[in-house]
Amino acid sequence: MERHRQGSWRQQEGKVACSSHEPSSRRSMQKVGMTSARPHGARRIAHGGSEFFDLRLADGLDGHEEEDGELSAFVCPITMQLMRDPVVIETGHAFEREAIARWFSECRDLGRGPCCPITMLEVHRADLRPVLALRAAVEEWTDRQQRDELRRACQWLTKDATEKEAVRALGCVVRGWSGGRVGRRTVRDEGMIPMVGGMLRSGSSMVRLKALETIQEFARETDQDREAVSEGDTIRTIIKFIDCEDCQERELAVSALCDLSKSELVCGKISELNGAVLILGKVSGSKDDNPTIAEKAEKTLENLDRCEKNAVQMAENGRLEPLLNLLIEGSPEKQLLMASSLEKIVLSNDLKILVARRVGSLFGGIVEKGNLEAKEVAFKVLEHISANAESAKVLIEENVLLPLFRVLSINRTSLLPPKLQEAAAAVLANLVASGVDFGTVPLDGDRTLVSEDIVHSLLLLISNTSPPIQCKLLEFFDTLSSSTGTVLSIVSAIKSSGAVTNLVQFVESDHQESRTASIKLIYKISFHLDHEIAQVFRASPTLLGCLVKVAFLNDGNTDEQDAALQILANLPKRDKHLTRELMEQGAFKIVVSKVFSIYRRDAGSDIYDNALLEGLAKVLARITYVLRDEPRCVSLAREYNLAALFTSLLRLNGLDEVQVVSAKALMNLSLESNTPKFDDSEQRSKLALFGKKPPNIQFCRVHSGVCSIRENFCILEGKAVERLIHCLNHSNKKVVEAALAALCTLLEDGVETAEGISVLRRSNGVAPIFAILKENPTGSLQHRVTWAVERILRAEDIAQAASTDHSLGSALVHAFQHGDSRTRRIAEAALKHVRKLPTFSIIIDKSPSIRGSSLGSMERFIKFDR
């Protein structure tokens, strides 16, 4: 019956062709008809929303006349397209429902009744009756044509096809896929999805773009289709396009991958590709360049995040949230797996902060209450993220300190293997290195990490554990001792626990890391516990020898050497026993050699040399503090010509501490030169007393004897006075005071004070001393400069000239009113010299050339170095 109808429709169509109304009907049909471009030689076939071309004609193949006849019966006479919803009117002709309804509407608009577009006969009944058989026939024919077209397109989905052929075939696939269920089934059954993926490797950019568009169509359907696309290396190729320079290819590739990532299986394949997540991350971060692409790339990454098995791969590429979520919410087994994976990932500092904030407290609980396997992993993660100061601060905020301290308590360490104890100590050392003031961070109730009982517990652990753990704990105390906020608490706890001896004994340890950590710690506390440390060294010369060896003979860790040297420098300078022991160890000979070596290579140009020279100068200056009690030190000072050496060190501008040490040493040496020594002392002293001098001998007028800078350390020789006077103008008051103290030895009791004043006058040293007093200094400098000014004003000509200096008088009045009792007494005497106060009784020695004075020696008034 269907064939009969088709035949009748062909006959009716033939009648229309002979109708006299044909031109008019054609013009009307064109008015409502549609046209479209089609490939050369191909016939356009449209059906509903789908359109395809009969490629047989385009390929030079002959069509079948029978099919052409069938096609003419399926085409609407008005639209010239395949009918989707065919209806028949009163005249028996079939049309597309929408087209004939529009035709009737136009007839009414023209003011006449509806008519048949073919016969132009008036239709009395405008009802439209559907033709279901014709609709089924059209759909069957369309499906068959579509299948045939897609099968023929397969031959062009190869690398051998030309660009035109490949683009045409891909367009056919897109139309077939969009045409409906039959087309999609054909594409799947014919294996065309992987064939389209293969076209991504075409040398033509147009073909690649068309292939990406086709893949995007596939990806919009089911997971099965997305997984079919992902077979082979299609995903890898798409990722390659995302990282290319072509903007159009990159945009299509990102869009396609975004749709493909809706499948969990495809997500797994994407994350497994090396660099895929990094590339997507780079694109998602380029919002300023292309917001659309960036948004789709971020959406793709979010799809990858939702896939649980991708958590580790995503974390390795910098997206930690999925892994952290599983770590927080997962089962114990899942937590252990995620933590083990996290421990192996190299994290940036920002990611360390994220981990500390999200799971810091979780790991704190694990290290205290978890099983051994979980504890080991937790300690490794904590050690990793605590290495960064900022993330360590977050861990402290998450209260990780308390669990760490508990597991390190002396009564609980037996529960942990040594390896985990070491890890716990390492984490603790990292946390205290973060720069936080641990004196204010609560640990447990009112206690802090530097509370005395906490420190005692950890100090006790040092004495009862293995070297690696000892090393970490020593580093822990070294860091706390570096902070001004906690060092006093640490020092107090060490002193009260009697742990100084144990700490010093590490100096002879064979474990280098522990020895280095202990030496650095001892150096930090030596500023506060110098006498306690000295007592240990006095009791054990072997320990002192080990320290000397580390400081001078080991060519190893420079930090360790520097710390050892500074310990020696900080030991009490007047400790004769230690100085003798250092002499026995040959330390001073090495020190002198090193000082000369640094001085010759232009000291002051290298930071390390500067710090080293400072320590060496302090150690060498020890000799000058025990000259009167240790004759061998006098011999050493002469042998090494220390007075000349320290005079040379005064020239090192910028090394303030070296200048201070050198000036103090010259003061000590100059005090020793107050008793001249001759080759034949008795004979030449007698001659000097009678005002005679042996031939060829130059006498020192200040010391009334034969002087030299090497033999009796006279600072009048070797330009020491000039360099000390130059230091009086230094901006550092410590340098000024030390230099002034050395110059005051020329005005001391026991020397010719008048000659000393003359020396200062000739060297232009009086005015700088007066200038210091005019600045109204305080403390020991005020006392010392007032003493010096009073001595200088004993010279009547100087006193007479100074009496008119109002600023000097005001400075003396200030010292008289605001100084301590000794300074006020000396200032009173000076004011009488310049006649600012009346002299009621003769208590001031007006003859400064005679040795001795009622005001006494400066050496007796104050021990400058204490």
Disulfide bonds with the S-S distance in Angstrom:
none
